[in-house]
Amino acid sequence: MYKLIFLSLLLVSICQAQSENTSIGRTDRRFEAISAADLRERFVLNEEIFVTDKDGRLLDQSHEQRTWKFGKKGDLVANWSFQSPDIKELALGQTWSIADDGKITAHIQQFSSLKRGQKEGQVILGQLLREEKIEVKDFAPINWLAYADDKQRVTVRLTPHLAEKKELLQIDGLPITLENLLIYDNQGKVWAQGGSVDGRFITLKTHMGWLALSYSKFSGASELGTAANDEIILHPNSSLTIYVRSQNPVLIGKTPAKVYGLIDLNKKSDRTGSLSMSSSNEEKHFVKSMDER
């Protein structure tokens, strides 16, 4: 009797120890070709660093990761430099292109170093160590072997994927409300923080540049990005993404809304970290005030 109980418990233990998953899916939806414009809009590039031993067994995954997206025009241009006591300096320059027929090409360059210059947007590149132009097929990741010796291998995995397609809301008339805001960008720079503003049309002036934003399209403005949850994400060009985050939700609901605006990176405040704001509920007065600045 005890033997039978023991065998039963052993069998249960074995069944619990193994991990078995079964999934069966079916849909009536027909596959449709994704246009180059849609591909460009939804394209997201994730990059992460893996360290393995000489035989490819994983030793560590760096917490340093990057996410890039195309801007409204041009290629996706990204520069990434990373240093750690455990690996040599990693410096990559990348240019991703999407042709009219949907063909994706990645031009990857590895340098001995990569530093910011004194001028705004200037990048100082070290010696070119390696470069390659790669046509992305089957939407597969690119494993870039950045360094290898008899002890370890450092690989950068560049993984393209598509963000979920969502119809953006057009919400003319609603105000933009930001509480205890934080403005920063994809290059690791904090533009400003603190302060609150509310209005159909708002302006934010920092030591990094000037923003004019609204859910309504106003004179001279273009569609710059989206608002959802607690932040506004702006894409003024292919290499710069600006995040405006609020302590309280900017927009309630799961569907993002279109954000229109103007960005002037040459119009700056005099003091680092300073933030001046203004708002208006009348487009005519708002546009006039911008012209007077």
Sequence and secondary structure as in RCSB ss.txt:
>XXXX:A:sequence
MYKLIFLSLLLVSICQAQSENTSIGRTDRRFEAISAADLRERFVLNEEIFVTDKDGRLLDQSHEQRTWKFGKKGD
LVANWSFQSPDIKELALGQTWSIADDGKITAHIQQFSSLKRGQKEGQVILGQLLREEKIEVKDFAPINWLAYADD
KQRVTVRLTPHLAEKKELLQIDGLPITLENLLIYDNQGKVWAQGGSVDGRFITLKTHMGWLALSYSKFSGASELG
TAANDEIILHPNSSLTIYVRSQNPVLIGKTPAKVYGLIDLNKKSDRTGSLSMSSSNEEKHFVKSMDER
>XXXX:A:secstr
 HHHHHHHHHHHHHHHHS                 HHHHHHHEEEEEEEEEEETTS EEEEEEEEEEEE  SSS 
EEEEEEEEETTEEEEEEEEEEEE TT  EEEEEEEES EEE SSTT EEE  EEEEEEEEE TT  EEEEEEE S
SEEEEEEEEEEE      B  TT  EEESS EEEETTS EEEE   EEESEEEEE SS EEEEESS  TT EEEE
EEEBTEEEEEEETTEEEEEE SS SB SSS EEEEEEEETT   SSTT  EEEEES HHHHHHHHHH 
